[in-house]
Amino acid sequence: MSKPKGDHHDHDTRHPRFAFIKARWHADIVDRAHEGFAELTSAHPTDVFEVPGAFEMPLRAQQLAHTGRYSAVICAAFVVDGGIYRHDFVAQAVVDGLMRVGLDTGVPVLSVSLTPHHYQETDHHNAIYRAHFVEKGREAARAALSLIETPAT
């Protein structure tokens, strides 16, 4: 069986490169995840991509994973409850899609996608989630670095 185009194993692991996808909904919060990620991965190039919302992340992650350029793809989004159940379906579809991309391509896809139960657009909540996204970005960085340090054999 031949390897799919852009299979992760084609990537030069001696020179890791990351792709970081940011959803633009609540960009003032989501952008903080990239800041936390960049704090710990500054020794490795990272290409940053934007998508309109969380729902568009799995397709972009798949496209990037298939290029063979990236050791890992990191995706960040903030899916909030707008008073209807749609956010639950979006969040589940996004997480399932990102997992599928990683399994189908062999490129690790890490999610910094949060769906809080009690978010209100207040200064207090925004400050809490901005700080939380910085930490979640750092956690994604640690995971990505761990993955490139101990590649699958």
C-alpha positions as CSV (number, residue, x, y, z in Angstrom):
1,M,0.0,0.0,0.0
2,S,1.5,3.4,-1.0
3,K,1.7,6.3,1.4
4,P,-0.8,9.1,0.9
5,K,0.5,12.3,-0.6
6,G,2.0,14.5,2.1
7,D,2.2,11.7,4.7
8,H,3.7,12.8,8.0
9,H,6.6,10.4,7.6
10,D,7.8,12.3,4.5
11,H,8.4,15.4,6.7
12,D,12.0,16.1,7.7
13,T,11.9,15.6,11.5
14,R,15.3,17.1,11.9
15,H,13.8,20.5,11.1
16,P,10.4,20.6,12.8
17,R,7.9,23.1,11.6
18,F,4.4,23.8,13.1
19,A,1.2,25.1,11.6
20,F,-1.1,27.1,13.9
21,I,-4.7,27.7,12.9
22,K,-6.7,30.4,14.6
23,A,-10.5,30.8,14.4
24,R,-11.4,34.5,14.1
25,W,-14.6,34.4,16.3
26,H,-13.5,36.0,19.6
27,A,-10.0,36.6,18.1
28,D,-9.1,38.8,21.1
29,I,-9.2,35.6,23.2
30,V,-8.2,33.0,20.7
31,D,-5.0,34.9,19.7
32,R,-3.7,34.5,23.2
33,A,-3.3,30.7,22.5
34,H,-0.8,31.5,19.8
35,E,1.1,33.8,22.2
36,G,1.4,31.0,24.8
37,F,2.4,28.5,22.1
38,A,5.1,30.8,20.6
39,E,6.7,31.4,24.1
40,L,7.8,27.8,24.1
41,T,8.4,27.0,20.5
42,S,10.4,30.0,19.3
43,A,13.2,27.8,18.2
44,H,10.9,26.2,15.6
45,P,9.3,27.9,12.7
46,T,5.5,28.2,12.9
47,D,3.2,29.3,10.1
48,V,0.0,30.9,11.3
49,F,-3.3,30.5,9.4
50,E,-6.7,32.1,10.1
51,V,-10.1,30.6,9.4
52,P,-13.5,32.3,9.9
53,G,-14.6,30.0,12.8
54,A,-14.0,26.7,14.5
55,F,-16.1,24.7,12.0
56,E,-13.6,25.5,9.2
57,M,-10.5,24.3,11.2
58,P,-10.6,20.5,10.3
59,L,-10.6,21.1,6.6
60,R,-7.7,23.6,6.8
61,A,-5.9,21.2,9.2
62,Q,-6.3,18.4,6.7
63,Q,-5.0,20.6,3.8
64,L,-2.0,21.6,5.8
65,A,-1.2,18.1,7.1
66,H,-1.3,16.8,3.5
67,T,1.5,19.2,2.5
68,G,4.0,17.2,4.4
69,R,5.6,20.5,5.7
70,Y,4.4,20.3,9.3
71,S,5.4,18.1,12.3
72,A,2.1,19.1,14.0
73,V,-0.9,21.2,13.3
74,I,-2.3,23.2,16.3
75,C,-5.9,24.6,16.1
76,A,-7.4,27.2,18.4
77,A,-11.0,28.3,18.8
78,F,-13.5,29.5,21.3
79,V,-17.0,28.1,20.8
80,V,-19.5,29.9,23.1
81,D,-23.1,29.2,24.0
82,G,-25.2,31.8,22.2
83,G,-28.3,30.6,23.9
84,I,-29.0,27.7,21.6
85,Y,-27.6,24.2,21.4
86,R,-25.7,24.8,18.2
87,H,-22.4,25.4,20.0
88,D,-22.5,21.8,21.3
89,F,-22.8,20.4,17.8
90,V,-20.1,22.7,16.4
91,A,-17.7,21.8,19.2
92,Q,-18.2,18.1,18.8
93,A,-17.9,18.2,15.0
94,V,-14.7,20.2,15.3
95,V,-13.0,17.9,17.8
96,D,-14.1,14.8,15.8
97,G,-12.9,16.4,12.6
98,L,-9.5,17.3,14.1
99,M,-9.0,13.8,15.5
100,R,-9.9,12.3,12.1
101,V,-7.4,14.5,10.3
102,G,-4.6,13.3,12.7
103,L,-5.6,9.7,12.3
104,D,-6.0,9.9,8.5
105,T,-2.8,11.8,7.8
106,G,-0.5,10.6,10.6
107,V,0.3,14.3,11.4
108,P,-0.5,15.2,15.0
109,V,-3.4,17.6,15.3
110,L,-3.6,19.4,18.6
111,S,-6.7,21.2,19.8
112,V,-6.9,24.4,21.9
113,S,-10.6,24.6,21.3
114,L,-12.7,25.5,24.3
115,T,-16.4,25.5,24.8
116,P,-17.2,27.1,28.2
117,H,-20.6,26.5,29.8
118,H,-20.9,29.8,31.4
119,Y,-19.4,32.6,29.3
120,Q,-20.6,36.1,29.3
121,E,-19.0,38.8,27.3
122,T,-17.9,40.9,30.2
123,D,-14.5,42.3,31.0
124,H,-14.1,39.8,33.9
125,H,-14.9,36.7,31.8
126,N,-12.8,38.0,28.8
127,A,-9.8,38.5,31.1
128,I,-10.2,35.0,32.6
129,Y,-10.4,33.3,29.1
130,R,-7.5,35.4,27.7
131,A,-5.3,34.1,30.5
132,H,-6.6,30.6,30.1
133,F,-5.9,30.6,26.4
134,V,-2.3,31.6,27.0
135,E,-1.9,28.6,29.3
136,K,-3.7,26.3,26.9
137,G,-1.3,27.5,24.1
138,R,1.7,26.6,26.4
139,E,0.2,23.2,27.0
140,A,-0.2,22.7,23.2
141,A,3.4,23.7,22.8
142,R,4.6,21.2,25.4
143,A,2.6,18.5,23.6
144,A,3.9,19.4,20.2
145,L,7.5,19.5,21.4
146,S,7.1,16.2,23.1
147,L,5.8,14.7,19.9
148,I,8.7,15.8,17.8
149,E,11.2,14.7,20.5
150,T,9.8,11.2,20.6
151,P,8.6,10.4,17.1
152,A,6.6,7.2,16.5
153,T,8.7,4.4,15.1
